[in-house]
Amino acid sequence: MAIETVHLVQSYIAGKGKALKAEPVVICKSAEEARRKADRLSDTRLGVVAFSASADAELGDYDENPVILFKSGQLPPPFDEA
C-alpha cells in the first residue's frame, strides 16, 4: 500500500435545472499548481475547488478529509461548507 498526497482541481458547470455538473478532475504535480489552475478556471466555471488528499492510488482509496487549497463559486457538499 503506497500512500501519497495528490493535488486535484474539480470544476463545475451548469447541469440540468439548478444542478451542478462536475467536469473531469485535473491532477496537479503540486499544491501551488492546483491553486493556480483553480484560480484561472474560476473566471469561466460556476464553481472550482482545489484540494490535497492522501490516497492509495493502487486501491483508489482517498482521504475523506481533504485539505482545501482554493475554492470559488457554487460548490456541492462537502465543498460548500465555510
C-alpha positions in Angstrom: 0.0 0.0 0.0 1.6 3.2 -1.2 0.1 6.3 0.4 0.9 9.5 -1.4 -0.5 13.1 -1.4 -2.4 14.0 -4.5 -3.4 17.6 -5.6 -6.6 17.9 -7.5 -8.8 20.5 -9.1 -12.5 19.9 -9.6 -14.6 22.3 -11.6 -18.3 22.6 -12.0 -20.6 23.8 -14.8 -24.3 24.1 -15.2 -26.2 20.9 -15.3 -30.0 20.3 -15.6 -32.1 22.8 -13.7 -30.1 24.2 -10.9 -27.8 21.2 -10.6 -24.0 21.4 -10.9 -22.2 19.1 -13.3 -18.7 18.0 -12.4 -16.1 18.3 -15.1 -13.2 15.7 -15.2 -10.9 16.1 -12.3 -7.4 17.6 -13.0 -4.4 16.1 -11.3 -1.6 18.5 -10.5 2.0 18.0 -9.5 2.0 20.4 -6.5 -0.4 22.3 -4.3 0.7 25.6 -5.9 -0.1 24.3 -9.4 -3.5 23.2 -8.2 -4.2 26.7 -6.7 -3.1 28.4 -9.9 -5.2 26.2 -12.2 -8.3 26.6 -9.9 -7.9 30.4 -9.9 -7.7 30.5 -13.7 -10.7 28.3 -14.1 -12.8 30.3 -11.6 -13.4 33.0 -14.2 -15.2 30.6 -16.5 -16.8 28.0 -14.3 -19.7 28.1 -11.9 -17.5 26.6 -9.2 -14.0 25.4 -8.7 -12.2 23.7 -5.8 -8.5 22.7 -5.5 -7.6 20.3 -2.7 -4.9 17.9 -1.5 -5.7 14.5 -0.1 -3.8 11.4 1.0 -4.5 8.5 -1.4 -3.6 4.9 -2.1 -3.5 5.1 -5.9 -3.5 1.4 -6.3 -6.7 0.9 -4.4 -8.4 4.2 -5.4 -8.8 5.0 -1.7 -8.9 8.7 -1.0 -8.8 10.6 2.4 -12.3 11.7 3.4 -11.0 15.0 4.8 -9.1 16.7 2.1 -7.2 20.0 2.6 -8.9 22.8 0.7 -6.3 24.9 -1.2 -8.7 27.1 -3.1 -12.5 27.4 -3.7 -14.7 29.7 -5.6 -18.3 30.0 -6.7 -21.1 27.4 -6.3 -20.0 24.0 -4.9 -21.7 20.8 -3.9 -21.3 19.3 -0.4 -18.9 18.9 1.3 -17.1 21.7 -0.5 -19.9 24.2 0.0 -19.2 24.4 3.8 -17.4 27.6 5.0 
